[in-house]
Amino acid sequence: MVPTVKPLREHVKPAIRAVARRGGYFLKVEVVHEVLRRAELTDAVVQIRRTYVGRGLDDAIIGYLEVEVARQLRARDDHGLRMFECYADANGQRRWRRLIEMRAADIRRVTRDLRTLRDQLADKVAAYDLLLEELERAGEGARVADVYDRAWQRIVTARIRVDRLAS
């Protein structure tokens, strides 16, 4: 009889719980490493990485796990609130923690990050609204390249924070 192997995604939720139980905040990469450990894949990924044939496969495995961990970290409780929340540390890495374990200082950091994101999105929408106006003014078939310089001048004149448009 051939032993059955659990899909990797089934290792994610127990790994998140295990890492969160250690206390304090944690990084997504810690959960990925825990999944690899639990699925007994750590040695396999290292071996794949060392072989020419495996070039890229190790990145595909890690990439899949990062996406799946991120998805499950965004899970919501019965009230629609995230069970885990995050904020950026000084290096820009996202620090995750159970929402129910957060204190006022943690919630302040999360709120600050959310306000920054809101402001960035508002700037991007305002800039794209101006771009759309220029496209509509130029007529059917116009492309961004046709109106870019004129739109850019309007964006600068409107004092939209252009450093936020790339996010």
SENU-761938 format. One record per residue (C-alpha): residue number from 1; residue in one letter; x, y, z. Coordinates in steps of 0.05 Angstrom, whole numbers, plus 5000, padded with zeros to 4 digits. Layout:
<atoms>
+------+------+------+------+------+
| kero | nulo |   xx |   yy |   zz |
+------+------+------+------+------+
|  NUM |    A |    X |    Y |    Z |
...
+------+------+------+------+------+
</atoms>
This chain:
<atoms>
+------+------+------+------+------+
| kero | nulo |   xx |   yy |   zz |
+------+------+------+------+------+
|    1 |    M | 5000 | 5000 | 5000 |
|    2 |    V | 5027 | 5068 | 4980 |
|    3 |    P | 5026 | 5119 | 5037 |
|    4 |    T | 4984 | 5181 | 5025 |
|    5 |    V | 5017 | 5249 | 5026 |
|    6 |    K | 4980 | 5309 | 5052 |
|    7 |    P | 4978 | 5368 | 5004 |
|    8 |    L | 5025 | 5424 | 5026 |
|    9 |    R | 4967 | 5472 | 5039 |
|   10 |    E | 4942 | 5425 | 5094 |
|   11 |    H | 5007 | 5437 | 5132 |
|   12 |    V | 4998 | 5513 | 5132 |
|   13 |    K | 4944 | 5523 | 5185 |
|   14 |    P | 4978 | 5479 | 5237 |
|   15 |    A | 5045 | 5514 | 5221 |
|   16 |    I | 5013 | 5582 | 5232 |
|   17 |    R | 4984 | 5559 | 5298 |
|   18 |    A | 5051 | 5530 | 5320 |
|   19 |    V | 5090 | 5593 | 5303 |
|   20 |    A | 5038 | 5639 | 5334 |
|   21 |    R | 5038 | 5598 | 5398 |
|   22 |    R | 5111 | 5615 | 5408 |
|   23 |    G | 5087 | 5684 | 5429 |
|   24 |    G | 5097 | 5754 | 5404 |
|   25 |    Y | 5100 | 5772 | 5331 |
|   26 |    F | 5126 | 5728 | 5275 |
|   27 |    L | 5147 | 5735 | 5203 |
|   28 |    K | 5115 | 5698 | 5144 |
|   29 |    V | 5181 | 5665 | 5128 |
|   30 |    E | 5179 | 5631 | 5196 |
|   31 |    V | 5113 | 5599 | 5178 |
|   32 |    V | 5141 | 5577 | 5110 |
|   33 |    H | 5200 | 5544 | 5145 |
|   34 |    E | 5152 | 5510 | 5194 |
|   35 |    V | 5111 | 5482 | 5137 |
|   36 |    L | 5174 | 5455 | 5104 |
|   37 |    R | 5194 | 5423 | 5169 |
|   38 |    R | 5125 | 5393 | 5182 |
|   39 |    A | 5119 | 5367 | 5111 |
|   40 |    E | 5190 | 5339 | 5117 |
|   41 |    L | 5210 | 5379 | 5056 |
|   42 |    T | 5268 | 5420 | 5082 |
|   43 |    D | 5321 | 5371 | 5061 |
|   44 |    A | 5286 | 5359 | 4994 |
|   45 |    V | 5284 | 5433 | 4978 |
|   46 |    V | 5358 | 5440 | 4996 |
|   47 |    Q | 5375 | 5380 | 4952 |
|   48 |    I | 5333 | 5407 | 4895 |
|   49 |    R | 5368 | 5474 | 4901 |
|   50 |    R | 5436 | 5440 | 4896 |
|   51 |    T | 5421 | 5402 | 4832 |
|   52 |    Y | 5421 | 5431 | 4763 |
|   53 |    V | 5356 | 5395 | 4746 |
|   54 |    G | 5321 | 5427 | 4805 |
|   55 |    R | 5337 | 5498 | 4786 |
|   56 |    G | 5274 | 5538 | 4796 |
|   57 |    L | 5233 | 5482 | 4827 |
|   58 |    D | 5256 | 5501 | 4897 |
|   59 |    D | 5233 | 5573 | 4883 |
|   60 |    A | 5166 | 5547 | 4858 |
|   61 |    I | 5155 | 5507 | 4922 |
|   62 |    I | 5175 | 5566 | 4966 |
|   63 |    G | 5133 | 5614 | 4924 |
|   64 |    Y | 5072 | 5570 | 4929 |
|   65 |    L | 5080 | 5565 | 5004 |
|   66 |    E | 5088 | 5640 | 5012 |
|   67 |    V | 5023 | 5652 | 4974 |
|   68 |    E | 4986 | 5599 | 5013 |
|   69 |    V | 5012 | 5625 | 5080 |
|   70 |    A | 4993 | 5696 | 5062 |
|   71 |    R | 4923 | 5673 | 5042 |
|   72 |    Q | 4912 | 5636 | 5107 |
|   73 |    L | 4941 | 5692 | 5149 |
|   74 |    R | 4885 | 5736 | 5120 |
|   75 |    A | 4831 | 5689 | 5145 |
|   76 |    R | 4773 | 5721 | 5182 |
|   77 |    D | 4736 | 5702 | 5245 |
|   78 |    D | 4660 | 5696 | 5253 |
|   79 |    H | 4655 | 5772 | 5261 |
|   80 |    G | 4691 | 5786 | 5196 |
|   81 |    L | 4756 | 5810 | 5230 |
|   82 |    R | 4823 | 5782 | 5211 |
|   83 |    M | 4848 | 5730 | 5259 |
|   84 |    F | 4919 | 5754 | 5247 |
|   85 |    E | 4941 | 5825 | 5232 |
|   86 |    C | 5007 | 5854 | 5210 |
|   87 |    Y | 5048 | 5918 | 5208 |
|   88 |    A | 5114 | 5936 | 5177 |
|   89 |    D | 5177 | 5937 | 5220 |
|   90 |    A | 5234 | 5985 | 5210 |
|   91 |    N | 5261 | 5941 | 5153 |
|   92 |    G | 5194 | 5937 | 5118 |
|   93 |    Q | 5182 | 5865 | 5137 |
|   94 |    R | 5111 | 5849 | 5157 |
|   95 |    R | 5105 | 5828 | 5230 |
|   96 |    W | 5045 | 5783 | 5242 |
|   97 |    R | 5008 | 5771 | 5307 |
|   98 |    R | 4942 | 5743 | 5330 |
|   99 |    L | 4893 | 5801 | 5332 |
|  100 |    I | 4867 | 5780 | 5400 |
|  101 |    E | 4937 | 5784 | 5429 |
|  102 |    M | 4952 | 5854 | 5404 |
|  103 |    R | 4958 | 5913 | 5451 |
|  104 |    A | 4945 | 5987 | 5438 |
|  105 |    A | 5016 | 5999 | 5411 |
|  106 |    D | 5006 | 5942 | 5360 |
|  107 |    I | 4938 | 5968 | 5337 |
|  108 |    R | 4968 | 6038 | 5330 |
|  109 |    R | 5021 | 6009 | 5283 |
|  110 |    V | 4969 | 5972 | 5243 |
|  111 |    T | 4925 | 6033 | 5239 |
|  112 |    R | 4983 | 6077 | 5217 |
|  113 |    D | 5000 | 6027 | 5162 |
|  114 |    L | 4927 | 6026 | 5139 |
|  115 |    R | 4923 | 6102 | 5138 |
|  116 |    T | 4986 | 6105 | 5096 |
|  117 |    L | 4958 | 6054 | 5048 |
|  118 |    R | 4892 | 6092 | 5044 |
|  119 |    D | 4930 | 6157 | 5028 |
|  120 |    Q | 4972 | 6121 | 4975 |
|  121 |    L | 4910 | 6093 | 4942 |
|  122 |    A | 4875 | 6161 | 4944 |
|  123 |    D | 4935 | 6193 | 4908 |
|  124 |    K | 4937 | 6138 | 4856 |
|  125 |    V | 4862 | 6144 | 4842 |
|  126 |    A | 4867 | 6220 | 4836 |
|  127 |    A | 4925 | 6214 | 4787 |
|  128 |    Y | 4889 | 6161 | 4746 |
|  129 |    D | 4826 | 6204 | 4745 |
|  130 |    L | 4867 | 6260 | 4714 |
|  131 |    L | 4897 | 6212 | 4664 |
|  132 |    L | 4828 | 6186 | 4646 |
|  133 |    E | 4802 | 6257 | 4636 |
|  134 |    E | 4859 | 6270 | 4587 |
|  135 |    L | 4846 | 6205 | 4550 |
|  136 |    E | 4772 | 6222 | 4544 |
|  137 |    R | 4789 | 6292 | 4520 |
|  138 |    A | 4836 | 6263 | 4467 |
|  139 |    G | 4780 | 6219 | 4440 |
|  140 |    E | 4766 | 6147 | 4424 |
|  141 |    G | 4828 | 6107 | 4409 |
|  142 |    A | 4875 | 6152 | 4448 |
|  143 |    R | 4929 | 6116 | 4488 |
|  144 |    V | 4965 | 6137 | 4551 |
|  145 |    A | 5027 | 6152 | 4510 |
|  146 |    D | 4987 | 6204 | 4472 |
|  147 |    V | 4967 | 6244 | 4534 |
|  148 |    Y | 5022 | 6226 | 4583 |
|  149 |    D | 5060 | 6292 | 4585 |
|  150 |    R | 4997 | 6334 | 4590 |
|  151 |    A | 4968 | 6288 | 4645 |
|  152 |    W | 5034 | 6288 | 4682 |
|  153 |    Q | 5034 | 6364 | 4685 |
|  154 |    R | 4964 | 6363 | 4713 |
|  155 |    I | 4984 | 6311 | 4765 |
|  156 |    V | 5043 | 6354 | 4787 |
|  157 |    T | 5001 | 6418 | 4787 |
|  158 |    A | 4948 | 6383 | 4830 |
|  159 |    R | 5003 | 6367 | 4880 |
|  160 |    I | 4988 | 6293 | 4881 |
|  161 |    R | 5044 | 6257 | 4917 |
|  162 |    V | 5077 | 6226 | 4857 |
|  163 |    D | 5125 | 6185 | 4900 |
|  164 |    R | 5064 | 6144 | 4920 |
|  165 |    L | 5040 | 6128 | 4850 |
|  166 |    A | 5087 | 6069 | 4841 |
|  167 |    S | 5058 | 6030 | 4900 |
+------+------+------+------+------+
</atoms>
